C-alpha cells in the first residue's frame, strides 16, 4: 500500500511541476489536489494560465505561452494499482454565454507517467464549464468541472 501511495505522489508531483512550470501558483485559489473517481479510474486535473509554464517547458510540449491561453492537464490512473492509463480524451469548454470551444488533447508520456494537455484560448475573467469524455475502449466516463481564467 505504501508503494502505491508513493507512485501516486510521484505522478501527482510530476503533473504539478509540468503544469506550474516550476514557477508560481495561480493568483486564483487552486486546490492542491483536484481529482474525481470515475468508475475504475482516479482522474487528476488542473486548469491554469499557460504563462505559468516556463518558456523551456512550453517549448518542449509545443504550447504557446500567452496571457490568453489556458492549459488543461489531465492524468488518468487505475484506482486499484495507481498505474497511468492510456486513454482517448475528447472534450469541450462552454463559457457562461454558451460559446463552446472544442478541446484537443495531446498525450505526453514520461517514463511510466502519462498525462494529457489541451490549450484553451480565453478572455480575462472568463469562466468555463469543462466536460471531458474519457474512453479506454472498454469504459467511458465524463469528467466535469468549472474554472475561471484570469489574464495576467
C-alpha positions in Angstrom: 0.0 0.0 0.0 2.8 2.4 0.8 4.3 1.7 -2.6 1.1 2.7 -4.4 0.9 5.9 -2.4 4.5 6.7 -3.4 3.6 6.1 -7.1 0.5 8.4 -6.8 2.6 11.0 -5.1 5.3 10.8 -7.8 2.7 11.1 -10.6 0.9 14.0 -8.9 4.1 16.0 -8.4 5.2 15.3 -12.0 1.8 16.7 -13.2 2.0 19.7 -11.0 5.6 20.5 -11.9 4.8 20.4 -15.6 1.6 22.4 -15.1 3.2 25.0 -13.0 6.4 25.1 -15.0 8.4 25.1 -11.8 7.0 28.6 -11.4 4.4 30.4 -9.4 1.0 29.3 -8.3 -2.1 30.8 -9.8 -3.4 34.0 -8.3 -6.9 32.4 -8.0 -7.4 29.7 -5.4 -6.5 26.3 -6.5 -6.9 23.1 -4.6 -3.6 21.2 -4.2 -5.4 18.1 -5.4 -8.2 18.2 -7.9 -9.4 14.7 -8.6 -12.5 12.7 -9.3 -13.1 9.0 -9.0 -14.8 7.8 -12.2 -15.5 4.1 -12.5 -12.3 2.2 -12.2 -10.2 5.5 -12.6 -8.8 8.2 -10.5 -8.7 11.3 -12.6 -6.4 14.2 -11.6 -6.9 17.5 -13.4 -5.8 21.1 -13.3 -6.5 24.2 -15.4 -4.2 27.2 -15.4 -2.8 30.1 -17.4 -0.1 29.0 -19.9 2.1 31.8 -18.7 2.8 29.8 -15.6 4.9 27.4 -17.7 8.5 28.3 -18.1 9.4 29.1 -21.7 11.5 25.9 -21.8 8.6 23.7 -20.7 6.2 25.3 -23.1 8.6 24.9 -26.0 9.2 21.2 -25.0 5.5 20.5 -25.2 4.6 22.8 -28.2 2.5 25.1 -26.1 2.2 28.8 -27.0 2.6 30.9 -23.8 0.0 33.7 -23.8 -1.9 35.5 -21.1 -5.0 34.5 -23.1 -4.2 30.7 -23.3 -5.3 28.4 -20.6 -3.8 24.9 -20.2 -5.8 21.9 -19.1 -3.8 18.9 -17.7 -5.4 15.5 -17.1 -4.0 12.3 -15.7 -5.9 9.1 -15.5 -4.8 6.4 -13.0 -6.2 3.0 -12.3 -7.9 3.2 -8.9 -6.5 -0.1 -7.7 -2.8 -0.1 -8.6 -2.5 3.7 -9.5 -0.9 2.8 -12.8 -1.2 5.6 -15.5 -3.8 4.8 -18.1 -3.6 5.3 -21.9 -7.0 6.6 -22.9 -8.6 8.8 -25.5 -9.9 12.2 -24.3 -12.3 14.4 -26.2 -14.0 17.4 -24.7 -15.3 20.9 -24.8 -15.4 24.0 -22.7 -18.6 26.2 -22.6 -18.4 29.7 -21.3 -21.3 31.4 -19.4 -22.7 32.8 -22.7 -23.0 29.3 -24.2 -20.0 29.6 -26.6 -18.5 26.2 -27.0 -14.8 25.5 -27.7 -13.6 22.0 -28.6 -10.6 20.7 -26.7 -7.9 18.8 -28.4 -5.7 16.8 -26.1 -2.0 15.8 -26.7 -0.8 12.7 -24.9 2.6 13.1 -23.1 4.5 10.1 -21.8 7.4 10.5 -19.4 8.6 7.2 -18.1 5.6 5.5 -16.5 3.6 8.7 -16.3 1.0 9.6 -18.9 -0.8 12.9 -19.0 -2.9 14.8 -21.5 -2.6 18.5 -22.3 -5.1 20.8 -24.1 -4.8 24.6 -24.7 -7.9 26.7 -24.3 -8.0 30.3 -25.5 -9.9 32.6 -23.2 -10.8 36.2 -22.4 -9.9 37.8 -19.0 -12.3 36.6 -16.2 -13.9 34.1 -18.5 -15.5 31.1 -16.7 -15.8 27.7 -18.4 -17.8 24.6 -17.7 -15.4 21.9 -18.9 -16.6 18.4 -19.9 -14.1 15.7 -20.9 -15.0 12.3 -22.2 -12.5 9.6 -21.2 -12.5 6.3 -23.1 -10.2 3.3 -23.0 -12.2 1.1 -25.4 -13.8 -0.7 -22.5 -15.0 2.0 -20.1 -16.3 5.5 -20.9 -16.7 8.2 -18.3 -17.1 12.0 -18.3 -15.1 14.4 -16.1 -16.9 17.7 -15.4 -15.5 20.8 -13.7 -15.5 24.6 -13.8 -12.7 27.0 -14.0 -12.4 30.8 -14.2 -9.4 32.1 -16.2 -7.6 35.4 -15.5 -5.3 37.2 -17.9 -2.1 38.2 -16.1 
